[in-house]
Amino acid sequence: MIEDKKSFLNDRSILFDVRVSNQDFRVYSFLISAMNKETKICSSKQMTISRSIGMSRTAIYRCIKHLKKLKLIDVDRKYNNNNYHILKSNN
């Protein structure tokens, strides 16, 4: 059971990172919950994320851009989906 708790939140330091807004955290949490646990990659459309967590696509876009700037995720843009790579925080 402890193993499951660790796998949900890749790096708990994000909880204490004052640079991460509540909306950033919601998007990051979705990406973590939808990622492939072995590859640490989430393949989701922004519209899917938007519908799942009840935020606008514009807000999702801003959060993803900010999370990328903070080096918490990396994004591979694809034609239909984006691949979001969950990175380890440096905090």
LUMDRENDREN-468190 format. One record per residue: x, y, z of N, C-alpha, C, O in turn; residue in three letters. Coordinates in steps of 0.02 Angstrom, whole numbers, padded with zeros to 5 digits, always signed. Atoms other than C-alpha are relative to their C-alpha. Example, Ala and Ser with C-alpha at 12.3 -4.5 7.8 and 13.67 -1.06 7.14 Angstrom:
residues 2
+00045-00059+00000+00615-00225+00390+00045+00060+00000+00097+00059+00033ALA
-00042-00059-00003+00684-00053+00357-00039+00055+00037-00014+00110+00045SER
This chain:
residues 91
+00041-00060+00000+00000+00000+00000+00043+00063+00000+00027+00112-00035MET
-00045-00057-00001+00142+00121+00038+00029+00011-00070+00038+00068-00091ILE
-00025-00004+00068+00210+00083-00136-00048+00039-00045-00027+00079-00086GLU
+00051-00035+00040+00046+00144-00214+00001+00075+00015-00006+00115-00031ASP
-00001-00072-00018+00055+00309-00119+00060+00034-00032+00055+00091-00054LYS
-00059-00029+00030+00231+00339-00182-00009+00009-00075+00014+00059-00103LYS
+00006-00004+00072+00183+00305-00362-00049+00054-00023-00043+00078-00079SER
+00046-00052+00022+00040+00431-00365+00035+00067-00008+00027+00099-00060PHE
-00035-00064+00004+00147+00582-00328+00074-00014-00010+00108-00036+00036LEU
-00067+00017+00019+00312+00563-00417+00052+00032+00046+00101+00001+00066ASN
-00048-00037-00042+00401+00694-00312-00040+00045+00047-00070+00094+00024ASP
+00042-00036-00049+00318+00759-00154+00023+00072+00012-00015+00111+00041ARG
-00024-00068-00011+00424+00917-00152-00044+00051-00037-00044+00110-00020SER
+00045-00045+00036+00298+00991-00276-00053+00029+00047-00078+00084+00035ILE
+00049-00024-00049+00179+01008-00128+00024+00063+00036-00017+00104+00057LEU
-00029-00056-00038+00297+01134-00048+00032+00053-00044+00061+00101-00020PHE
-00030-00047+00047+00353+01225-00205-00047+00059-00009-00101+00052-00038ASP
+00043-00059+00002+00282+01401-00191-00009+00027-00071-00054+00068-00083VAL
+00007-00021+00070+00307+01427-00379-00058-00035-00035-00080-00013-00088ARG
+00052+00040+00030+00172+01297-00415-00069+00023+00026-00082+00020+00086VAL
+00066-00024-00019-00005+01367-00416-00047-00060+00012-00030-00117-00004SER
+00049+00053-00010-00159+01268-00366-00020-00032-00066-00028-00092-00071ASN
+00017+00027+00065-00205+01251-00549+00056-00042-00029+00044-00095-00058GLN
-00058+00039+00023-00029+01192-00593-00001-00069+00034+00010-00120+00002ASP
-00001+00063-00037-00043+01061-00457-00055-00047-00024-00044-00107-00028PHE
+00055+00041+00026-00211+01000-00523+00019-00033-00066+00005-00092-00076ARG
-00021+00028+00065-00140+00978-00698+00054-00052+00011+00052-00106-00018VAL
-00054+00047-00015+00017+00894-00630-00028-00064+00029-00006-00119+00011TYR
+00032+00059-00031-00090+00777-00525-00036-00042-00052-00033-00104-00049SER
+00033+00038+00053-00193+00729-00677+00052-00037-00041+00044-00097-00054PHE
-00052+00032+00041-00035+00693-00778+00030-00060+00037+00042-00112+00006LEU
-00027+00055-00040+00033+00586-00636-00050-00058+00001-00030-00116-00007ILE
+00049+00054-00006-00129+00489-00618-00013-00035-00066-00033-00094-00067SER
+00012+00030+00066-00142+00458-00806+00063-00027-00034+00060-00054-00089ALA
-00062+00020+00032+00040+00418-00839+00011-00076+00003-00016-00110+00046MET
-00023+00069-00001+00113+00249-00883+00053-00004+00054+00103+00032+00051ASN
-00044+00002-00058+00201+00200-00722+00071-00022-00017+00118-00004+00018LYS
-00067+00023+00019+00347+00116-00812+00039+00053-00039+00098+00065-00026GLU
-00034-00049+00042+00386+00251-00940-00002+00070+00027+00036+00114+00006THR
+00012-00067-00028+00327+00400-00836-00021+00049-00053-00003+00108-00052LYS
+00026-00041+00054+00240+00466-00991-00076-00002+00002-00107-00055+00009ILE
+00072-00005+00005+00061+00528-01002-00016+00025-00071+00010+00076-00092CYS
+00021-00020+00068-00017+00536-01176-00073+00020+00004-00117-00023+00004SER
+00068-00025-00005-00171+00645-01165-00008+00064-00041+00039+00103-00049SER
+00016-00063+00034-00255+00781-01265-00017+00051+00053-00041+00034+00107LYS
+00017-00053-00047-00275+00948-01179-00075+00003+00012-00097+00020+00067GLN
+00073+00001-00009-00463+00932-01208-00019-00054+00051-00065-00043+00091MET
+00014+00054-00048-00463+00768-01111+00017+00023+00071-00021+00011+00118THR
-00021-00026-00065-00368+00850-00968-00052+00051+00024-00073+00050+00082ILE
+00048-00053-00015-00487+00998-00974-00066-00029+00026-00093-00007+00077SER
+00064+00030-00021-00643+00890-00963+00006-00039+00065-00040-00040+00105ARG
-00010+00041-00060-00570+00779-00828+00005+00040+00064-00020+00019+00116SER
-00010-00038-00062-00523+00915-00706-00039+00066+00002-00032+00104+00049ILE
+00045-00057-00001-00647+01051-00754+00035+00067-00006+00014+00116+00025GLY
-00035-00063+00013-00526+01184-00814-00003+00014-00075-00009-00033-00115MET
+00001-00017+00071-00524+01278-00979+00063-00024-00035+00115-00035-00002SER
-00060+00021+00037-00405+01224-01116+00054+00053+00003+00114+00037+00004ARG
-00048-00054-00006-00323+01395-01104+00038-00006+00066+00099+00003+00067THR
-00033+00008-00066-00288+01367-00918+00046-00061-00001+00101-00058+00027ALA
-00042+00060+00006-00222+01192-00956+00064+00017-00036+00119-00002-00015ILE
-00058-00020+00040-00106+01264-01088+00049+00040+00042+00109+00027+00041TYR
-00043-00042-00043-00040+01396-00966+00035-00042+00053+00095-00033+00066ARG
-00029+00042-00053-00012+01267-00829+00054-00045-00028+00107-00053+00003CYS
-00050+00044+00031+00079+01148-00945+00063+00040-00017+00119+00017-00006ILE
-00056-00043+00016+00189+01290-01005+00040+00017+00063+00102+00016+00062LYS
-00033-00017-00063+00227+01339-00825+00036-00060+00030+00092-00054+00053HIS
-00031+00061-00026+00261+01160-00769+00063-00018-00040+00112-00042-00012LEU
-00059+00012+00042+00380+01141-00916+00056+00048+00018+00114+00028+00023LYS
-00049-00050-00019+00468+01303-00869+00034-00018+00066+00094-00006+00075LYS
-00027+00021-00065+00490+01235-00692+00038-00066-00003+00065-00090+00047LEU
-00034+00064+00012+00563+01075-00767-00030-00057+00041+00005-00103+00063LYS
+00036+00055-00032+00431+00966-00685-00026-00049-00052-00037-00108-00038LEU
+00020+00042+00056+00374+00900-00854+00037+00021-00062+00065+00075-00066ILE
-00024-00017+00067+00435+00893-01032-00055-00022-00048-00092-00069-00033ASP
+00055+00014+00046+00320+00890-01182+00028-00016-00069+00068+00021-00097VAL
-00013+00018+00070+00338+00799-01348-00065+00012-00036-00115-00022-00024ASP
+00061-00017+00038+00211+00875-01466-00009-00052-00055+00036-00066-00094ARG
+00019+00048+00051+00123+00748-01576-00060+00027-00038-00091+00076-00016LYS
+00055-00024+00040-00008+00769-01710-00066-00001+00038-00101+00050+00040TYR
+00064+00007-00035-00155+00706-01607+00004+00009+00075-00039+00040+00106ASN
-00011-00003-00073-00088+00692-01430+00067+00030+00015+00111+00033-00028ASN
-00066-00019-00025+00053+00765-01329+00022-00054+00047-00018-00084+00083ASN
-00029+00045-00049+00169+00654-01231+00032+00042+00054+00077+00081+00041ASN
-00025-00038-00057+00201+00727-01059+00046-00046+00041+00024-00096+00068TYR
-00050+00038-00038+00360+00661-00977+00004+00031+00069+00017+00091+00076HIS
-00004-00025-00068+00357+00677-00789+00073-00003+00022+00105-00055+00022ILE
-00070-00006-00019+00526+00738-00729+00005+00005+00076-00043+00022+00110LEU
-00012-00006-00072+00601+00734-00556+00017+00072+00016+00057+00103-00019LYS
-00012-00069-00020+00600+00901-00467+00071+00007+00029+00099-00041+00055SER
-00066-00013-00026+00765+00981-00418-00002+00032+00069+00049+00053+00095ASN
+00006-00033-00066+00697+01049-00253+00019-00047+00055+00017-00028+00114ASN
